[in-house]
Amino acid sequence: MSRHYHVCFSIAGSDPSGGAGVQADIKTFSALGCYGAGAVTAITVQNTCGVSRTVPLDAQLVFEQIVAVMTDMQPQSVKIGMTANAAITEAVSSALRQTAQRATFIVLDPILLSSSGHPLLDQSAVATLLTRLLPLCSLVTPNLPELRALTGEDDAAAAARKLQHMAAGAAVLVKGGHREGQPTDVLLNGTETHAYAGERILTANTHGTGCALSSAIAAWRARGLPLALAVDRAKKFVGNALKNGADVHIGNGNGPMNHFFAPEPALIEEK
């Protein structure tokens, strides 16, 4: 009998302001009682006012980071964010094909643009993402513009079904923040559909909400929750993090949410 943490692994870009990317993912993992590890795909120059520059890392270096963590720590969940270009997207795919276990939960947050409109994925990389990386995933979490860009479909329901087919049957969570009125997220999981009603929280501190949602789902899955419930808990985590950071001033633009409004201690399981 030995004691282990619930290990979650982020593969994403680095945000020096700490609101998004690897930094936000590890904060989220930690807040939900999981041990967070991270592999950096790109260095960004950004703050609460937006992204001004991105520098992708060497693809072989990204590959080696992933293999080092996956073979040693065997994470229960992997969250993939920014992959920057085709070479890095292929490196992530190859590393996970080589090291991921059958039971590993993999969630892809397909980041194409920053919220300020800065490109975060080369157009040439989209085909690699769709054909090489997407079929490895358990869940993909596009917002509505990303869903349209990936599928070429304007109708959200048709686009979600098409993306599910492209993802070899993986679940698809369509984030509804771009809809008018109160946002509703929709999960397609096999033949099941789940709708998650949300509320629009009045705050400027929304930087990194997509990162936090996907990494929170990864954390709850690492803790053993079924997917539909993991999404529900993750939605509630993000909502509470937004509410608890709504009136906190940090930076001169869109600040981060409060990831640590009610942090849990590191959970330990015995095997």
N, C-alpha and C positions, 0 to 999 in steps of 0.2 A: 504494500500500500504506500503510495506517495502522494504528495500534495502539489497541485498545479493551479496556476492562474487561468482564467479565460483569456486567450490571446487573440487580439484583433490586429490586423496589419493593413496600414494605409499605403497605397502606391499613388502618389499625387505630386503636384507642384508645391513648392515652398512659398508661403506668404509671409514676408518679414513682419507684417503688422499683426499676424496671429489670428486674423478673423476667419480665414478660409484655408484650403489646402491641407497639407500634412499636419500643420499645427492645430487647426480646428478639429481635424479627425482625432488626433491623439487626445485633445481635451475632452472630446465627446466620449471616446472609449473610457477614459479615466473617470469621468463623471458618472458613468453607468457601471462602474465596478470592474471593468476589464483592463487587462494589461495592453497598452498600446505600443506598437512598433511602426516604423515608417520608412519607406524607400522614396527618395526624392527623384522625380523625373525631370524637373526644370526649376530654375531659379527665376522668380519674378521680382520685378521692382514695382511695388504697389503699397498703398496705404488705404485709409478709409475713403480717399477721394477717387481711387481707381487704379488701374494697371497702366504703367507707362512703358514697360519693357519685359520681355520674356527671353530667357536663354536656356534652351534645351540642353540637358546633359548628354554626354556620350552614351549611345544606346548600349554598348557593352557594359558600361558602368552601371546602368540601370538594371540590366540583366543580372549582373553579379550581386547587386544589393538584394534583389528579390530571392535569388537562389540561396544566398547566405542565410536569410531569415527563414525562408520556408523549410529548408532542410534541417535547420537547427531547432526552431521553436514550434514548427508545425501549427500555425494559427488555425483556429476553428473558423474564423471569418476573414475575408479579404475585401477591402473596399478600394476600387480603382477610380481615380479622378482624372486629372489632366494628364494626357499622354503626349501632347505637344506636336509630334510628327509621326510619319509612317515608320521610321526606323525604331523609335521608342515603342510605338504601339506593337510592332512585331516582336520587340525584345520582351515586353511584358507578356505577350501571348506565349512566346516560346518558353519563358521561365516558368509560367504557371502550368503549361502542358507538361513540363519536365518534373515539376515538384508538387503540384496540388494533389491532395487525396480526394477520393470519391466523395467523402463527407464534407469537404471544405465548401463553405458558403461563400460565393463570390458575387459582389454587387458592383455594377458599373454605373457611375454617374457620368454620362457622356457630355463632358464640358466642351462646348464649341466656342463660346464667347464668354468673356467676363460680363458682369452686370453693367459695367460701364461701356461695353461694346468692343473691347480689345480682343482680337482673335487669339484663342488659346489652343486651337488644333488646326494644323495645315489642312487645306481642302483635300490635298492628295492623300491624307491619312485616313479619310473617312471610309474609303473602301477597305482598307486594312482593318479598321476597327469593326466594320460590319462582318467581314468574312473570316477574320482570324480571332479577334478578341471576343466579340459578342457571343459566339456559340459556346464559349467556356463558362458563361455567366449563369448564375442562379436567378438573378434579378437585374433589370436595367431600369433606371429612374429618370427618364427625360422630362423636361418641362414641355409645354406645348410648342414653342418655336423649335426646340431641339427635335421633337418628335416629327414635325413637318420636314425639317432639314434632312433627317435620317431616312425618311420613307418616301418623300415626295408627295405625300397625301395631305390634303387640307382637312378632311373629316377626321376628327380625333379618334373616334371609335374604330374606323377602318384603318387608320394609321397604327393604332395600338395593336390590332390583330396582325397587321402586316409585320410589325417589328417583332412580335412574339414568334411568328413563323421564321423570320430571319435569325432569331436568337435560338433556333432549334428547340422551341417550346419553353424557354425560360419565362419566368413571370415578368410582367411589365407594370411598373407603377407610373402612371401619368400624373404629374404634378399640376395642379390646377390654379396656381397662383396668378397666371396671366389671364384667367377668365374674369369677366366682370362680376361684380357682387362678391358674395362670400365664396372663398375658394373650396373646391371639392377635389380631392385626389381619388383616382380610380385605379384599383389593382386588378389586373388580369392574371390569374394563377390557375393554369390549366383551363378547365371549363368553368371555373368559378370567377365571379366578379364581385369585388367588394368596393363600396364607396365610403370615403372618409370625409365627412363634412368638417370644415374648419371655420375659423373666424379670422377676419382681416384685422390684425393688430396695428394700431396707429403708433408707429415708431419709425425713426430713421435708421435704427440700429438693426439692419437686416443683412449685413455682410456675412456671407458664408452659410446661409440657411440651407441651401442644397447640400453642401458638404456635411453639415451636421445631421440632416435627415438621413442620408445614405449611411453615414457612419453609425448613427444610432440604431438603424435597422441591423447593421452588421453586429453591433454589440448585443442586441437582444437575441439575435439568432445564435451567437456564440454562447449565450446563457441558456439556450435550449428551447426558446419559444418558437412555436410554429409561425410561418411567415405572416399570415394575416394578422395575428396578434402582435408580432414584432413591429409591423408597420404601424399599427394603432398606438403602441407604446412610444414608438419613435416620434410620431406626429405630436403626441402629448408632450414629450420632452422638448421638442422644438418650440411648441406654443408657449410652454412655461418659461423657457429660456428667453424667448422674445419679450414676454410680459415682464419678467424680472429684470431685464436690461433696458426696458423701453425708455426710461427717463435718465439713463446714465450718459454723461457726455464724455466721449473719448474720440479724439481726432476732429477733423473739420468736415467730414463727409458722412458716409453711411458706416456707422460703427458696428462692432460685433454684438452678438447676443450674449447673455450671461450663461455660459455653459455650466458654471458651478453654483447654480442657485440652490441645489440640494444634492451635493456630491455623495456618492455611495463609497464605502470602503472597498478596497480591492477584494473581490470574491475569490475564495479558494475552494477547489473541489478535490476530493480524494479519489484516486483510481487504484 
